[in-house]
Amino acid sequence: QVQLVESGGGLAQAGGSLRLSCAASGSGFSINTMGWYRQAPGKQRELVARISSYGSTNYADSVKGRFTISRDNAMNTVYLQMNSLKPEDTAAYYCNADFTSYPSYTIRASWGQGTQVTVSP
């Protein structure tokens, strides 16, 4: 099993920046796609950005041009640089990883515990 631990959330003013990190730990796995999702109160969880093991990325339209996802494969870590933050970015942000578990070659998904991002006007 893969454990994901997020860090970097907090409070920012509109127009400000925050950087989220998510580190994967465990044994007997290789990470495939990693991503960030968010869930605001009363809303469904939505994709923010994700990145493949080869570095291919895709973003939600609402964050394009403001957020950047990156990863360090050697460290099994994914980052989300959030710039030009808006109050509507306020949500709990969750890290997600799809991984292949060995020796069974089973593909599974794991979620982090979430980190709160609050953007004030």
KELUMSE-50575 format. One record per residue (C-alpha): z, x, y; chain; residue number from 1. Coordinates in Angstrom, 2 decimals. Example, Ala and Ser with C-alpha at 12.3 -4.5 7.8 and 13.67 -1.06 7.14 Angstrom:
% KELUMSE-50575
7.80:12.30:-4.50:A:1;
7.14:13.67:-1.06:A:2;
This chain:
% KELUMSE-50575
0.00:0.00:0.00:A:1;
-0.66:1.06:3.58:A:2;
1.93:0.73:6.30:A:3;
0.78:0.43:9.89:A:4;
3.06:1.25:12.79:A:5;
2.00:0.39:16.33:A:6;
3.27:1.80:19.57:A:7;
2.41:1.82:23.24:A:8;
2.80:-1.77:24.29:A:9;
4.76:-2.81:27.33:A:10;
4.47:-4.17:30.82:A:11;
1.64:-3.37:33.21:A:12;
0.40:-4.73:36.48:A:13;
-3.04:-6.27:36.82:A:14;
-5.56:-3.49:37.20:A:15;
-3.36:-1.06:35.35:A:16;
-3.74:0.68:32.00:A:17;
-1.97:0.93:28.68:A:18;
-2.77:2.80:25.50:A:19;
-1.90:1.47:22.08:A:20;
-1.62:3.60:18.97:A:21;
-1.47:2.64:15.32:A:22;
-0.71:5.10:12.55:A:23;
-1.32:4.38:8.89:A:24;
0.89:5.89:6.22:A:25;
1.21:5.67:2.47:A:26;
-0.52:7.26:-0.47:A:27;
-3.51:6.67:-2.67:A:28;
-5.83:5.11:-0.17:A:29;
-8.69:5.73:2.21:A:30;
-9.07:3.77:5.40:A:31;
-12.28:1.89:6.05:A:32;
-12.44:-0.23:9.20:A:33;
-9.54:-0.27:11.64:A:34;
-9.12:-2.76:14.41:A:35;
-6.98:-4.45:17.00:A:36;
-6.36:-8.17:17.22:A:37;
-4.27:-10.12:19.65:A:38;
-2.49:-13.44:19.73:A:39;
-1.28:-15.19:22.84:A:40;
1.31:-17.97:22.66:A:41;
-0.26:-21.18:21.44:A:42;
-3.56:-19.50:20.61:A:43;
-5.21:-18.22:17.47:A:44;
-5.31:-14.54:16.65:A:45;
-8.56:-13.03:17.87:A:46;
-10.43:-9.80:17.38:A:47;
-10.20:-7.37:20.28:A:48;
-12.05:-4.37:18.90:A:49;
-12.70:-2.59:15.65:A:50;
-14.11:0.72:14.53:A:51;
-15.63:1.81:11.25:A:52;
-14.86:5.03:9.46:A:53;
-18.14:6.36:10.88:A:54;
-17.19:5.48:14.45:A:55;
-19.28:2.34:14.89:A:56;
-17.50:-0.05:17.25:A:57;
-17.61:-3.63:18.36:A:58;
-15.64:-5.47:21.01:A:59;
-14.79:-8.97:22.07:A:60;
-16.87:-9.97:25.09:A:61;
-13.70:-10.44:27.13:A:62;
-12.76:-6.76:26.87:A:63;
-16.14:-5.02:26.93:A:64;
-16.25:-2.34:29.59:A:65;
-12.47:-2.33:29.98:A:66;
-11.08:-1.43:26.54:A:67;
-12.05:1.50:24.33:A:68;
-11.20:1.85:20.67:A:69;
-11.14:5.24:18.99:A:70;
-9.72:6.78:15.86:A:71;
-8.58:10.06:14.39:A:72;
-9.57:9.98:10.73:A:73;
-7.57:13.09:9.89:A:74;
-4.41:11.39:11.21:A:75;
-5.30:7.88:10.00:A:76;
-4.65:6.69:13.53:A:77;
-6.47:4.22:15.74:A:78;
-6.10:3.90:19.49:A:79;
-6.87:1.23:22.04:A:80;
-7.23:2.37:25.63:A:81;
-6.89:-0.65:27.87:A:82;
-7.99:-0.31:31.49:A:83;
-8.39:-2.83:34.29:A:84;
-5.86:-5.06:32.62:A:85;
-5.77:-8.74:33.49:A:86;
-2.96:-11.29:33.09:A:87;
-5.07:-13.01:30.43:A:88;
-4.77:-9.85:28.30:A:89;
-1.10:-10.72:27.79:A:90;
-0.52:-11.13:24.06:A:91;
0.97:-9.61:20.97:A:92;
-1.45:-6.95:19.73:A:93;
-1.77:-6.30:16.03:A:94;
-3.31:-3.36:14.26:A:95;
-5.39:-4.05:11.16:A:96;
-6.83:-1.73:8.54:A:97;
-9.14:-2.37:5.63:A:98;
-8.59:0.24:2.97:A:99;
-9.60:1.24:-0.53:A:100;
-6.69:1.69:-2.88:A:101;
-6.92:4.32:-5.61:A:102;
-7.28:4.63:-8.54:A:103;
-8.20:0.94:-8.81:A:104;
-10.79:1.04:-5.98:A:105;
-9.40:-2.27:-4.79:A:106;
-10.20:-3.15:-1.19:A:107;
-7.25:-4.56:0.71:A:108;
-6.11:-5.22:4.25:A:109;
-2.89:-4.39:6.00:A:110;
-1.39:-5.52:9.30:A:111;
1.04:-3.91:11.68:A:112;
4.10:-5.68:12.99:A:113;
2.62:-6.20:16.43:A:114;
3.34:-4.82:19.87:A:115;
3.69:-6.92:23.00:A:116;
1.47:-6.35:26.01:A:117;
2.40:-8.19:29.20:A:118;
0.26:-7.98:32.31:A:119;
1.72:-9.24:35.56:A:120;
-0.48:-10.55:38.41:A:121;
